[in-house]
Amino acid sequence: MTMTAAVCDPCPHTHHAEDAAARIGCSVITLKRKAARGEIRGTKVGREWRFSDEAIADAIRDGERRPAPPRRDSRRRS
């Protein structure tokens, strides 16, 4: 085993915000805002947000469980 492999093996694979947003199905801006609010787990490395495979999977699962907001009737009543 090389020294690099020994150091990196325990590290989770991470994705840039653009890739993570595409996998989750949201915009990069939305993903970064949710990460800043702690709604999606992420790590800021310098100016860049990074997201683990596990955090992406959790965000997808959370989105599936979240019920859709009730629709408002768009017809006007007289």
mmJSON file of the N, C-alpha and C atoms, coordinates in Angstrom:
{"data_MODEL":{"atom_site":{
"group_PDB":["ATOM","ATOM","ATOM","ATOM","ATOM","ATOM","ATOM","ATOM","ATOM","ATOM","ATOM","ATOM","ATOM","ATOM","ATOM","ATOM","ATOM","ATOM","ATOM","ATOM","ATOM","ATOM","ATOM","ATOM","ATOM","ATOM","ATOM","ATOM","ATOM","ATOM","ATOM","ATOM","ATOM","ATOM","ATOM","ATOM","ATOM","ATOM","ATOM","ATOM","ATOM","ATOM","ATOM","ATOM","ATOM","ATOM","ATOM","ATOM","ATOM","ATOM","ATOM","ATOM","ATOM","ATOM","ATOM","ATOM","ATOM","ATOM","ATOM","ATOM","ATOM","ATOM","ATOM","ATOM","ATOM","ATOM","ATOM","ATOM","ATOM","ATOM","ATOM","ATOM","ATOM","ATOM","ATOM","ATOM","ATOM","ATOM","ATOM","ATOM","ATOM","ATOM","ATOM","ATOM","ATOM","ATOM","ATOM","ATOM","ATOM","ATOM","ATOM","ATOM","ATOM","ATOM","ATOM","ATOM","ATOM","ATOM","ATOM","ATOM","ATOM","ATOM","ATOM","ATOM","ATOM","ATOM","ATOM","ATOM","ATOM","ATOM","ATOM","ATOM","ATOM","ATOM","ATOM","ATOM","ATOM","ATOM","ATOM","ATOM","ATOM","ATOM","ATOM","ATOM","ATOM","ATOM","ATOM","ATOM","ATOM","ATOM","ATOM","ATOM","ATOM","ATOM","ATOM","ATOM","ATOM","ATOM","ATOM","ATOM","ATOM","ATOM","ATOM","ATOM","ATOM","ATOM","ATOM","ATOM","ATOM","ATOM","ATOM","ATOM","ATOM","ATOM","ATOM","ATOM","ATOM","ATOM","ATOM","ATOM","ATOM","ATOM","ATOM","ATOM","ATOM","ATOM","ATOM","ATOM","ATOM","ATOM","ATOM","ATOM","ATOM","ATOM","ATOM","ATOM","ATOM","ATOM","ATOM","ATOM","ATOM","ATOM","ATOM","ATOM","ATOM","ATOM","ATOM","ATOM","ATOM","ATOM","ATOM","ATOM","ATOM","ATOM","ATOM","ATOM","ATOM","ATOM","ATOM","ATOM","ATOM","ATOM","ATOM","ATOM","ATOM","ATOM","ATOM","ATOM","ATOM","ATOM","ATOM","ATOM","ATOM","ATOM","ATOM","ATOM","ATOM","ATOM","ATOM","ATOM","ATOM","ATOM","ATOM","ATOM","ATOM","ATOM","ATOM","ATOM","ATOM","ATOM","ATOM","ATOM","ATOM","ATOM"],
"id":[1,2,3,4,5,6,7,8,9,10,11,12,13,14,15,16,17,18,19,20,21,22,23,24,25,26,27,28,29,30,31,32,33,34,35,36,37,38,39,40,41,42,43,44,45,46,47,48,49,50,51,52,53,54,55,56,57,58,59,60,61,62,63,64,65,66,67,68,69,70,71,72,73,74,75,76,77,78,79,80,81,82,83,84,85,86,87,88,89,90,91,92,93,94,95,96,97,98,99,100,101,102,103,104,105,106,107,108,109,110,111,112,113,114,115,116,117,118,119,120,121,122,123,124,125,126,127,128,129,130,131,132,133,134,135,136,137,138,139,140,141,142,143,144,145,146,147,148,149,150,151,152,153,154,155,156,157,158,159,160,161,162,163,164,165,166,167,168,169,170,171,172,173,174,175,176,177,178,179,180,181,182,183,184,185,186,187,188,189,190,191,192,193,194,195,196,197,198,199,200,201,202,203,204,205,206,207,208,209,210,211,212,213,214,215,216,217,218,219,220,221,222,223,224,225,226,227,228,229,230,231,232,233,234],
"type_symbol":["N","C","C","N","C","C","N","C","C","N","C","C","N","C","C","N","C","C","N","C","C","N","C","C","N","C","C","N","C","C","N","C","C","N","C","C","N","C","C","N","C","C","N","C","C","N","C","C","N","C","C","N","C","C","N","C","C","N","C","C","N","C","C","N","C","C","N","C","C","N","C","C","N","C","C","N","C","C","N","C","C","N","C","C","N","C","C","N","C","C","N","C","C","N","C","C","N","C","C","N","C","C","N","C","C","N","C","C","N","C","C","N","C","C","N","C","C","N","C","C","N","C","C","N","C","C","N","C","C","N","C","C","N","C","C","N","C","C","N","C","C","N","C","C","N","C","C","N","C","C","N","C","C","N","C","C","N","C","C","N","C","C","N","C","C","N","C","C","N","C","C","N","C","C","N","C","C","N","C","C","N","C","C","N","C","C","N","C","C","N","C","C","N","C","C","N","C","C","N","C","C","N","C","C","N","C","C","N","C","C","N","C","C","N","C","C","N","C","C","N","C","C","N","C","C","N","C","C","N","C","C","N","C","C"],
"label_atom_id":["N","CA","C","N","CA","C","N","CA","C","N","CA","C","N","CA","C","N","CA","C","N","CA","C","N","CA","C","N","CA","C","N","CA","C","N","CA","C","N","CA","C","N","CA","C","N","CA","C","N","CA","C","N","CA","C","N","CA","C","N","CA","C","N","CA","C","N","CA","C","N","CA","C","N","CA","C","N","CA","C","N","CA","C","N","CA","C","N","CA","C","N","CA","C","N","CA","C","N","CA","C","N","CA","C","N","CA","C","N","CA","C","N","CA","C","N","CA","C","N","CA","C","N","CA","C","N","CA","C","N","CA","C","N","CA","C","N","CA","C","N","CA","C","N","CA","C","N","CA","C","N","CA","C","N","CA","C","N","CA","C","N","CA","C","N","CA","C","N","CA","C","N","CA","C","N","CA","C","N","CA","C","N","CA","C","N","CA","C","N","CA","C","N","CA","C","N","CA","C","N","CA","C","N","CA","C","N","CA","C","N","CA","C","N","CA","C","N","CA","C","N","CA","C","N","CA","C","N","CA","C","N","CA","C","N","CA","C","N","CA","C","N","CA","C","N","CA","C","N","CA","C","N","CA","C","N","CA","C","N","CA","C","N","CA","C","N","CA","C","N","CA","C"],
"label_alt_id":[null,null,null,null,null,null,null,null,null,null,null,null,null,null,null,null,null,null,null,null,null,null,null,null,null,null,null,null,null,null,null,null,null,null,null,null,null,null,null,null,null,null,null,null,null,null,null,null,null,null,null,null,null,null,null,null,null,null,null,null,null,null,null,null,null,null,null,null,null,null,null,null,null,null,null,null,null,null,null,null,null,null,null,null,null,null,null,null,null,null,null,null,null,null,null,null,null,null,null,null,null,null,null,null,null,null,null,null,null,null,null,null,null,null,null,null,null,null,null,null,null,null,null,null,null,null,null,null,null,null,null,null,null,null,null,null,null,null,null,null,null,null,null,null,null,null,null,null,null,null,null,null,null,null,null,null,null,null,null,null,null,null,null,null,null,null,null,null,null,null,null,null,null,null,null,null,null,null,null,null,null,null,null,null,null,null,null,null,null,null,null,null,null,null,null,null,null,null,null,null,null,null,null,null,null,null,null,null,null,null,null,null,null,null,null,null,null,null,null,null,null,null,null,null,null,null,null,null,null,null,null,null,null,null],
"label_comp_id":["MET","MET","MET","THR","THR","THR","MET","MET","MET","THR","THR","THR","ALA","ALA","ALA","ALA","ALA","ALA","VAL","VAL","VAL","CYS","CYS","CYS","ASP","ASP","ASP","PRO","PRO","PRO","CYS","CYS","CYS","PRO","PRO","PRO","HIS","HIS","HIS","THR","THR","THR","HIS","HIS","HIS","HIS","HIS","HIS","ALA","ALA","ALA","GLU","GLU","GLU","ASP","ASP","ASP","ALA","ALA","ALA","ALA","ALA","ALA","ALA","ALA","ALA","ARG","ARG","ARG","ILE","ILE","ILE","GLY","GLY","GLY","CYS","CYS","CYS","SER","SER","SER","VAL","VAL","VAL","ILE","ILE","ILE","THR","THR","THR","LEU","LEU","LEU","LYS","LYS","LYS","ARG","ARG","ARG","LYS","LYS","LYS","ALA","ALA","ALA","ALA","ALA","ALA","ARG","ARG","ARG","GLY","GLY","GLY","GLU","GLU","GLU","ILE","ILE","ILE","ARG","ARG","ARG","GLY","GLY","GLY","THR","THR","THR","LYS","LYS","LYS","VAL","VAL","VAL","GLY","GLY","GLY","ARG","ARG","ARG","GLU","GLU","GLU","TRP","TRP","TRP","ARG","ARG","ARG","PHE","PHE","PHE","SER","SER","SER","ASP","ASP","ASP","GLU","GLU","GLU","ALA","ALA","ALA","ILE","ILE","ILE","ALA","ALA","ALA","ASP","ASP","ASP","ALA","ALA","ALA","ILE","ILE","ILE","ARG","ARG","ARG","ASP","ASP","ASP","GLY","GLY","GLY","GLU","GLU","GLU","ARG","ARG","ARG","ARG","ARG","ARG","PRO","PRO","PRO","ALA","ALA","ALA","PRO","PRO","PRO","PRO","PRO","PRO","ARG","ARG","ARG","ARG","ARG","ARG","ASP","ASP","ASP","SER","SER","SER","ARG","ARG","ARG","ARG","ARG","ARG","ARG","ARG","ARG","SER","SER","SER"],
"label_asym_id":["A","A","A","A","A","A","A","A","A","A","A","A","A","A","A","A","A","A","A","A","A","A","A","A","A","A","A","A","A","A","A","A","A","A","A","A","A","A","A","A","A","A","A","A","A","A","A","A","A","A","A","A","A","A","A","A","A","A","A","A","A","A","A","A","A","A","A","A","A","A","A","A","A","A","A","A","A","A","A","A","A","A","A","A","A","A","A","A","A","A","A","A","A","A","A","A","A","A","A","A","A","A","A","A","A","A","A","A","A","A","A","A","A","A","A","A","A","A","A","A","A","A","A","A","A","A","A","A","A","A","A","A","A","A","A","A","A","A","A","A","A","A","A","A","A","A","A","A","A","A","A","A","A","A","A","A","A","A","A","A","A","A","A","A","A","A","A","A","A","A","A","A","A","A","A","A","A","A","A","A","A","A","A","A","A","A","A","A","A","A","A","A","A","A","A","A","A","A","A","A","A","A","A","A","A","A","A","A","A","A","A","A","A","A","A","A","A","A","A","A","A","A","A","A","A","A","A","A","A","A","A","A","A","A"],
"label_entity_id":["1","1","1","1","1","1","1","1","1","1","1","1","1","1","1","1","1","1","1","1","1","1","1","1","1","1","1","1","1","1","1","1","1","1","1","1","1","1","1","1","1","1","1","1","1","1","1","1","1","1","1","1","1","1","1","1","1","1","1","1","1","1","1","1","1","1","1","1","1","1","1","1","1","1","1","1","1","1","1","1","1","1","1","1","1","1","1","1","1","1","1","1","1","1","1","1","1","1","1","1","1","1","1","1","1","1","1","1","1","1","1","1","1","1","1","1","1","1","1","1","1","1","1","1","1","1","1","1","1","1","1","1","1","1","1","1","1","1","1","1","1","1","1","1","1","1","1","1","1","1","1","1","1","1","1","1","1","1","1","1","1","1","1","1","1","1","1","1","1","1","1","1","1","1","1","1","1","1","1","1","1","1","1","1","1","1","1","1","1","1","1","1","1","1","1","1","1","1","1","1","1","1","1","1","1","1","1","1","1","1","1","1","1","1","1","1","1","1","1","1","1","1","1","1","1","1","1","1","1","1","1","1","1","1"],
"label_seq_id":[1,1,1,2,2,2,3,3,3,4,4,4,5,5,5,6,6,6,7,7,7,8,8,8,9,9,9,10,10,10,11,11,11,12,12,12,13,13,13,14,14,14,15,15,15,16,16,16,17,17,17,18,18,18,19,19,19,20,20,20,21,21,21,22,22,22,23,23,23,24,24,24,25,25,25,26,26,26,27,27,27,28,28,28,29,29,29,30,30,30,31,31,31,32,32,32,33,33,33,34,34,34,35,35,35,36,36,36,37,37,37,38,38,38,39,39,39,40,40,40,41,41,41,42,42,42,43,43,43,44,44,44,45,45,45,46,46,46,47,47,47,48,48,48,49,49,49,50,50,50,51,51,51,52,52,52,53,53,53,54,54,54,55,55,55,56,56,56,57,57,57,58,58,58,59,59,59,60,60,60,61,61,61,62,62,62,63,63,63,64,64,64,65,65,65,66,66,66,67,67,67,68,68,68,69,69,69,70,70,70,71,71,71,72,72,72,73,73,73,74,74,74,75,75,75,76,76,76,77,77,77,78,78,78],
"pdbx_PDB_ins_code":[null,null,null,null,null,null,null,null,null,null,null,null,null,null,null,null,null,null,null,null,null,null,null,null,null,null,null,null,null,null,null,null,null,null,null,null,null,null,null,null,null,null,null,null,null,null,null,null,null,null,null,null,null,null,null,null,null,null,null,null,null,null,null,null,null,null,null,null,null,null,null,null,null,null,null,null,null,null,null,null,null,null,null,null,null,null,null,null,null,null,null,null,null,null,null,null,null,null,null,null,null,null,null,null,null,null,null,null,null,null,null,null,null,null,null,null,null,null,null,null,null,null,null,null,null,null,null,null,null,null,null,null,null,null,null,null,null,null,null,null,null,null,null,null,null,null,null,null,null,null,null,null,null,null,null,null,null,null,null,null,null,null,null,null,null,null,null,null,null,null,null,null,null,null,null,null,null,null,null,null,null,null,null,null,null,null,null,null,null,null,null,null,null,null,null,null,null,null,null,null,null,null,null,null,null,null,null,null,null,null,null,null,null,null,null,null,null,null,null,null,null,null,null,null,null,null,null,null,null,null,null,null,null,null],
"Cartn_x":[0.853,0.0,0.899,0.563,1.356,0.945,1.796,1.511,0.237,0.043,-1.149,-2.408,-2.391,-3.557,-3.867,-2.839,-3.05,-3.695,-3.334,-3.877,-5.292,-5.572,-6.852,-7.946,-7.605,-8.626,-9.747,-9.458,-10.566,-11.379,-10.896,-11.593,-12.766,-13.934,-15.059,-14.848,-15.393,-15.336,-16.231,-15.752,-16.551,-16.777,-17.815,-18.208,-18.257,-17.931,-18.097,-19.591,-19.929,-21.332,-22.085,-21.446,-22.116,-22.542,-21.642,-21.934,-22.985,-22.834,-23.784,-25.184,-25.281,-26.586,-27.256,-26.48,-27.033,-27.54,-26.814,-27.228,-28.497,-28.599,-29.755,-30.965,-30.7,-31.795,-32.216,-31.246,-31.545,-30.476,-30.647,-29.648,-28.456,-27.339,-26.132,-26.378,-27.069,-27.367,-28.191,-29.231,-30.071,-29.249,-28.408,-27.573,-26.649,-25.998,-25.083,-25.835,-27.024,-27.821,-28.225,-28.665,-29.065,-27.868,-26.711,-25.505,-25.131,-25.228,-24.899,-25.853,-27.124,-28.114,-28.062,-27.253,-27.139,-28.223,-28.973,-30.035,-29.481,-28.335,-27.622,-26.193,-25.675,-24.309,-23.303,-22.375,-21.307,-20.128,-19.002,-17.789,-17.261,-16.919,-16.354,-14.838,-14.252,-12.802,-12.39,-11.835,-11.549,-12.866,-13.041,-14.296,-15.264,-14.834,-15.626,-16.381,-17.616,-18.369,-18.094,-17.947,-17.766,-18.816,-19.328,-20.398,-20.042,-20.199,-19.881,-21.014,-20.697,-21.722,-22.867,-22.517,-23.526,-24.433,-23.858,-24.658,-25.604,-25.136,-25.977,-27.129,-26.815,-27.862,-28.888,-28.427,-29.344,-30.255,-29.688,-30.475,-31.542,-31.194,-32.171,-33.278,-32.901,-33.906,-34.808,-34.223,-35.017,-36.01,-35.593,-36.48,-37.634,-37.386,-38.442,-39.466,-39.028,-39.93,-40.726,-40.219,-40.873,-42.177,-43.31,-44.579,-44.664,-45.359,-45.551,-46.459,-46.19,-47.059,-48.453,-49.482,-50.84,-50.991,-51.703,-51.912,-53.054,-52.876,-53.945,-54.828,-56.107,-57.039,-56.867,-56.507,-56.242,-57.522,-58.639,-59.907,-60.431,-60.917,-61.501,-62.93,-63.261,-64.627,-65.424,-66.681,-67.503,-68.435],
"Cartn_y":[-1.171,0.0,1.234,2.192,3.41,4.333,5.288,6.243,7.031,7.419,8.172,7.348,6.078,5.218,5.053,4.939,4.769,6.005,7.172,8.417,8.663,8.371,8.722,7.673,6.422,5.382,5.707,6.198,6.478,7.714,8.515,9.735,9.392,9.955,9.699,10.411,9.849,10.503,11.73,12.849,14.075,14.626,15.443,16.026,17.542,18.225,19.675,19.991,21.218,21.63,21.388,21.625,21.45,19.999,19.07,17.649,17.2,17.638,17.251,17.777,19.011,19.592,18.806,18.404,17.62,16.271,15.658,14.359,14.485,15.571,15.782,16.269,17.043,17.578,18.964,19.781,21.16,22.056,23.353,24.276,24.351,24.81,24.967,25.989,27.066,28.112,27.534,26.765,26.15,25.224,24.412,23.48,24.228,25.269,26.037,26.725,27.245,27.885,26.87,25.684,24.652,24.177,24.088,23.679,24.738,26.006,27.086,27.107,26.716,26.659,25.346,24.407,23.118,22.124,22.396,21.495,20.312,20.503,19.445,19.459,18.275,18.213,18.467,19.342,19.646,20.21,20.277,20.815,21.907,23.022,24.109,23.972,23.863,23.772,25.03,25.976,27.271,27.945,28.282,28.893,27.872,26.634,25.585,24.724,24.396,23.42,22.049,21.041,19.646,18.807,17.785,16.952,15.487,14.708,13.279,12.514,11.295,10.422,10.22,10.037,9.802,11.022,12.225,13.443,13.624,13.29,13.39,12.395,11.159,10.136,10.552,11.123,11.591,12.697,13.63,14.738,14.219,13.212,12.629,11.931,11.163,10.477,11.483,12.548,13.564,14.223,14.453,15.048,14.137,12.827,11.867,11.791,11.984,11.887,13.153,14.28,15.557,15.641,15.811,15.891,17.189,17.123,18.318,19.283,20.587,21.556,21.507,21.803,21.767,22.796,22.409,23.32,24.273,25.485,26.468,26.39,26.509,26.489,27.793,27.683,28.888,29.522,28.802,29.37,30.374,31.448,32.462,32.066,32.285,32.001,33.292,33.211,34.423,34.462],
"Cartn_z":[0.0,0.0,0.0,-0.845,-0.899,0.238,0.501,1.571,1.258,-0.009,-0.389,-0.156,-0.536,-0.347,1.135,1.955,3.391,3.997,3.508,4.045,3.527,2.27,1.656,1.823,2.109,2.204,3.184,4.392,5.305,4.921,3.978,3.585,2.672,2.932,2.034,0.704,-0.355,-1.656,-1.59,-2.083,-2.033,-3.431,-3.548,-4.827,-4.698,-5.781,-5.843,-5.84,-5.534,-5.44,-6.748,-7.881,-9.17,-9.372,-9.068,-9.227,-8.213,-6.972,-5.924,-6.244,-6.713,-7.048,-8.174,-9.167,-10.276,-9.777,-8.86,-8.325,-7.48,-6.716,-5.836,-6.632,-7.679,-8.483,-8.055,-7.667,-7.291,-7.905,-7.771,-8.299,-7.352,-7.875,-7.063,-5.957,-6.29,-5.299,-4.154,-4.478,-3.445,-2.572,-3.188,-2.431,-1.471,-1.949,-1.097,0.043,-0.231,0.828,1.888,1.442,2.394,3.211,2.592,3.316,4.354,3.984,4.913,6.111,5.892,6.974,7.744,7.278,7.958,7.58,6.523,6.085,5.29,4.68,3.966,4.487,4.82,5.338,4.221,4.501,3.56,4.316,3.633,4.235,3.332,3.909,3.134,3.157,1.985,1.828,1.079,1.817,1.206,0.854,-0.408,-0.874,-1.458,-1.546,-2.189,-1.182,-1.488,-0.716,-1.294,-0.424,-0.838,-0.118,-0.816,-0.289,-0.461,0.613,0.565,-0.118,-0.547,-1.13,-0.139,1.12,2.157,2.332,2.331,2.486,1.301,0.104,-1.091,-0.999,-0.605,-0.464,0.588,1.699,2.749,2.22,1.456,0.913,-0.045,-0.836,-1.758,-0.97,0.047,0.881,1.593,2.132,2.83,1.877,0.651,-0.344,-0.697,-0.688,-1.001,0.125,1.356,2.508,2.733,2.262,2.529,1.736,2.399,1.672,0.878,-0.227,-1.048,-0.3,-0.412,0.256,-0.366,0.408,-0.143,-1.255,-2.285,-3.412,-3.094,-3.535,-3.382,-4.612,-4.417,-5.534,-6.301,-7.578,-8.364,-8.908,-8.825,-9.305,-8.286,-8.797,-7.908,-7.565,-6.348,-5.905,-5.869,-6.251,-6.235,-5.068],
"occupancy":[1.0,1.0,1.0,1.0,1.0,1.0,1.0,1.0,1.0,1.0,1.0,1.0,1.0,1.0,1.0,1.0,1.0,1.0,1.0,1.0,1.0,1.0,1.0,1.0,1.0,1.0,1.0,1.0,1.0,1.0,1.0,1.0,1.0,1.0,1.0,1.0,1.0,1.0,1.0,1.0,1.0,1.0,1.0,1.0,1.0,1.0,1.0,1.0,1.0,1.0,1.0,1.0,1.0,1.0,1.0,1.0,1.0,1.0,1.0,1.0,1.0,1.0,1.0,1.0,1.0,1.0,1.0,1.0,1.0,1.0,1.0,1.0,1.0,1.0,1.0,1.0,1.0,1.0,1.0,1.0,1.0,1.0,1.0,1.0,1.0,1.0,1.0,1.0,1.0,1.0,1.0,1.0,1.0,1.0,1.0,1.0,1.0,1.0,1.0,1.0,1.0,1.0,1.0,1.0,1.0,1.0,1.0,1.0,1.0,1.0,1.0,1.0,1.0,1.0,1.0,1.0,1.0,1.0,1.0,1.0,1.0,1.0,1.0,1.0,1.0,1.0,1.0,1.0,1.0,1.0,1.0,1.0,1.0,1.0,1.0,1.0,1.0,1.0,1.0,1.0,1.0,1.0,1.0,1.0,1.0,1.0,1.0,1.0,1.0,1.0,1.0,1.0,1.0,1.0,1.0,1.0,1.0,1.0,1.0,1.0,1.0,1.0,1.0,1.0,1.0,1.0,1.0,1.0,1.0,1.0,1.0,1.0,1.0,1.0,1.0,1.0,1.0,1.0,1.0,1.0,1.0,1.0,1.0,1.0,1.0,1.0,1.0,1.0,1.0,1.0,1.0,1.0,1.0,1.0,1.0,1.0,1.0,1.0,1.0,1.0,1.0,1.0,1.0,1.0,1.0,1.0,1.0,1.0,1.0,1.0,1.0,1.0,1.0,1.0,1.0,1.0,1.0,1.0,1.0,1.0,1.0,1.0,1.0,1.0,1.0,1.0,1.0,1.0,1.0,1.0,1.0,1.0,1.0,1.0],
"B_iso_or_equiv":[0.0,0.0,0.0,0.0,0.0,0.0,0.0,0.0,0.0,0.0,0.0,0.0,0.0,0.0,0.0,0.0,0.0,0.0,0.0,0.0,0.0,0.0,0.0,0.0,0.0,0.0,0.0,0.0,0.0,0.0,0.0,0.0,0.0,0.0,0.0,0.0,0.0,0.0,0.0,0.0,0.0,0.0,0.0,0.0,0.0,0.0,0.0,0.0,0.0,0.0,0.0,0.0,0.0,0.0,0.0,0.0,0.0,0.0,0.0,0.0,0.0,0.0,0.0,0.0,0.0,0.0,0.0,0.0,0.0,0.0,0.0,0.0,0.0,0.0,0.0,0.0,0.0,0.0,0.0,0.0,0.0,0.0,0.0,0.0,0.0,0.0,0.0,0.0,0.0,0.0,0.0,0.0,0.0,0.0,0.0,0.0,0.0,0.0,0.0,0.0,0.0,0.0,0.0,0.0,0.0,0.0,0.0,0.0,0.0,0.0,0.0,0.0,0.0,0.0,0.0,0.0,0.0,0.0,0.0,0.0,0.0,0.0,0.0,0.0,0.0,0.0,0.0,0.0,0.0,0.0,0.0,0.0,0.0,0.0,0.0,0.0,0.0,0.0,0.0,0.0,0.0,0.0,0.0,0.0,0.0,0.0,0.0,0.0,0.0,0.0,0.0,0.0,0.0,0.0,0.0,0.0,0.0,0.0,0.0,0.0,0.0,0.0,0.0,0.0,0.0,0.0,0.0,0.0,0.0,0.0,0.0,0.0,0.0,0.0,0.0,0.0,0.0,0.0,0.0,0.0,0.0,0.0,0.0,0.0,0.0,0.0,0.0,0.0,0.0,0.0,0.0,0.0,0.0,0.0,0.0,0.0,0.0,0.0,0.0,0.0,0.0,0.0,0.0,0.0,0.0,0.0,0.0,0.0,0.0,0.0,0.0,0.0,0.0,0.0,0.0,0.0,0.0,0.0,0.0,0.0,0.0,0.0,0.0,0.0,0.0,0.0,0.0,0.0,0.0,0.0,0.0,0.0,0.0,0.0],
"pdbx_formal_charge":[null,null,null,null,null,null,null,null,null,null,null,null,null,null,null,null,null,null,null,null,null,null,null,null,null,null,null,null,null,null,null,null,null,null,null,null,null,null,null,null,null,null,null,null,null,null,null,null,null,null,null,null,null,null,null,null,null,null,null,null,null,null,null,null,null,null,null,null,null,null,null,null,null,null,null,null,null,null,null,null,null,null,null,null,null,null,null,null,null,null,null,null,null,null,null,null,null,null,null,null,null,null,null,null,null,null,null,null,null,null,null,null,null,null,null,null,null,null,null,null,null,null,null,null,null,null,null,null,null,null,null,null,null,null,null,null,null,null,null,null,null,null,null,null,null,null,null,null,null,null,null,null,null,null,null,null,null,null,null,null,null,null,null,null,null,null,null,null,null,null,null,null,null,null,null,null,null,null,null,null,null,null,null,null,null,null,null,null,null,null,null,null,null,null,null,null,null,null,null,null,null,null,null,null,null,null,null,null,null,null,null,null,null,null,null,null,null,null,null,null,null,null,null,null,null,null,null,null,null,null,null,null,null,null],
"auth_seq_id":[1,1,1,2,2,2,3,3,3,4,4,4,5,5,5,6,6,6,7,7,7,8,8,8,9,9,9,10,10,10,11,11,11,12,12,12,13,13,13,14,14,14,15,15,15,16,16,16,17,17,17,18,18,18,19,19,19,20,20,20,21,21,21,22,22,22,23,23,23,24,24,24,25,25,25,26,26,26,27,27,27,28,28,28,29,29,29,30,30,30,31,31,31,32,32,32,33,33,33,34,34,34,35,35,35,36,36,36,37,37,37,38,38,38,39,39,39,40,40,40,41,41,41,42,42,42,43,43,43,44,44,44,45,45,45,46,46,46,47,47,47,48,48,48,49,49,49,50,50,50,51,51,51,52,52,52,53,53,53,54,54,54,55,55,55,56,56,56,57,57,57,58,58,58,59,59,59,60,60,60,61,61,61,62,62,62,63,63,63,64,64,64,65,65,65,66,66,66,67,67,67,68,68,68,69,69,69,70,70,70,71,71,71,72,72,72,73,73,73,74,74,74,75,75,75,76,76,76,77,77,77,78,78,78],
"auth_comp_id":["MET","MET","MET","THR","THR","THR","MET","MET","MET","THR","THR","THR","ALA","ALA","ALA","ALA","ALA","ALA","VAL","VAL","VAL","CYS","CYS","CYS","ASP","ASP","ASP","PRO","PRO","PRO","CYS","CYS","CYS","PRO","PRO","PRO","HIS","HIS","HIS","THR","THR","THR","HIS","HIS","HIS","HIS","HIS","HIS","ALA","ALA","ALA","GLU","GLU","GLU","ASP","ASP","ASP","ALA","ALA","ALA","ALA","ALA","ALA","ALA","ALA","ALA","ARG","ARG","ARG","ILE","ILE","ILE","GLY","GLY","GLY","CYS","CYS","CYS","SER","SER","SER","VAL","VAL","VAL","ILE","ILE","ILE","THR","THR","THR","LEU","LEU","LEU","LYS","LYS","LYS","ARG","ARG","ARG","LYS","LYS","LYS","ALA","ALA","ALA","ALA","ALA","ALA","ARG","ARG","ARG","GLY","GLY","GLY","GLU","GLU","GLU","ILE","ILE","ILE","ARG","ARG","ARG","GLY","GLY","GLY","THR","THR","THR","LYS","LYS","LYS","VAL","VAL","VAL","GLY","GLY","GLY","ARG","ARG","ARG","GLU","GLU","GLU","TRP","TRP","TRP","ARG","ARG","ARG","PHE","PHE","PHE","SER","SER","SER","ASP","ASP","ASP","GLU","GLU","GLU","ALA","ALA","ALA","ILE","ILE","ILE","ALA","ALA","ALA","ASP","ASP","ASP","ALA","ALA","ALA","ILE","ILE","ILE","ARG","ARG","ARG","ASP","ASP","ASP","GLY","GLY","GLY","GLU","GLU","GLU","ARG","ARG","ARG","ARG","ARG","ARG","PRO","PRO","PRO","ALA","ALA","ALA","PRO","PRO","PRO","PRO","PRO","PRO","ARG","ARG","ARG","ARG","ARG","ARG","ASP","ASP","ASP","SER","SER","SER","ARG","ARG","ARG","ARG","ARG","ARG","ARG","ARG","ARG","SER","SER","SER"],
"auth_asym_id":["A","A","A","A","A","A","A","A","A","A","A","A","A","A","A","A","A","A","A","A","A","A","A","A","A","A","A","A","A","A","A","A","A","A","A","A","A","A","A","A","A","A","A","A","A","A","A","A","A","A","A","A","A","A","A","A","A","A","A","A","A","A","A","A","A","A","A","A","A","A","A","A","A","A","A","A","A","A","A","A","A","A","A","A","A","A","A","A","A","A","A","A","A","A","A","A","A","A","A","A","A","A","A","A","A","A","A","A","A","A","A","A","A","A","A","A","A","A","A","A","A","A","A","A","A","A","A","A","A","A","A","A","A","A","A","A","A","A","A","A","A","A","A","A","A","A","A","A","A","A","A","A","A","A","A","A","A","A","A","A","A","A","A","A","A","A","A","A","A","A","A","A","A","A","A","A","A","A","A","A","A","A","A","A","A","A","A","A","A","A","A","A","A","A","A","A","A","A","A","A","A","A","A","A","A","A","A","A","A","A","A","A","A","A","A","A","A","A","A","A","A","A","A","A","A","A","A","A","A","A","A","A","A","A"],
"auth_atom_id":["N","CA","C","N","CA","C","N","CA","C","N","CA","C","N","CA","C","N","CA","C","N","CA","C","N","CA","C","N","CA","C","N","CA","C","N","CA","C","N","CA","C","N","CA","C","N","CA","C","N","CA","C","N","CA","C","N","CA","C","N","CA","C","N","CA","C","N","CA","C","N","CA","C","N","CA","C","N","CA","C","N","CA","C","N","CA","C","N","CA","C","N","CA","C","N","CA","C","N","CA","C","N","CA","C","N","CA","C","N","CA","C","N","CA","C","N","CA","C","N","CA","C","N","CA","C","N","CA","C","N","CA","C","N","CA","C","N","CA","C","N","CA","C","N","CA","C","N","CA","C","N","CA","C","N","CA","C","N","CA","C","N","CA","C","N","CA","C","N","CA","C","N","CA","C","N","CA","C","N","CA","C","N","CA","C","N","CA","C","N","CA","C","N","CA","C","N","CA","C","N","CA","C","N","CA","C","N","CA","C","N","CA","C","N","CA","C","N","CA","C","N","CA","C","N","CA","C","N","CA","C","N","CA","C","N","CA","C","N","CA","C","N","CA","C","N","CA","C","N","CA","C","N","CA","C","N","CA","C","N","CA","C","N","CA","C","N","CA","C","N","CA","C"],
"pdbx_PDB_model_num":[1,1,1,1,1,1,1,1,1,1,1,1,1,1,1,1,1,1,1,1,1,1,1,1,1,1,1,1,1,1,1,1,1,1,1,1,1,1,1,1,1,1,1,1,1,1,1,1,1,1,1,1,1,1,1,1,1,1,1,1,1,1,1,1,1,1,1,1,1,1,1,1,1,1,1,1,1,1,1,1,1,1,1,1,1,1,1,1,1,1,1,1,1,1,1,1,1,1,1,1,1,1,1,1,1,1,1,1,1,1,1,1,1,1,1,1,1,1,1,1,1,1,1,1,1,1,1,1,1,1,1,1,1,1,1,1,1,1,1,1,1,1,1,1,1,1,1,1,1,1,1,1,1,1,1,1,1,1,1,1,1,1,1,1,1,1,1,1,1,1,1,1,1,1,1,1,1,1,1,1,1,1,1,1,1,1,1,1,1,1,1,1,1,1,1,1,1,1,1,1,1,1,1,1,1,1,1,1,1,1,1,1,1,1,1,1,1,1,1,1,1,1,1,1,1,1,1,1,1,1,1,1,1,1]
}}}
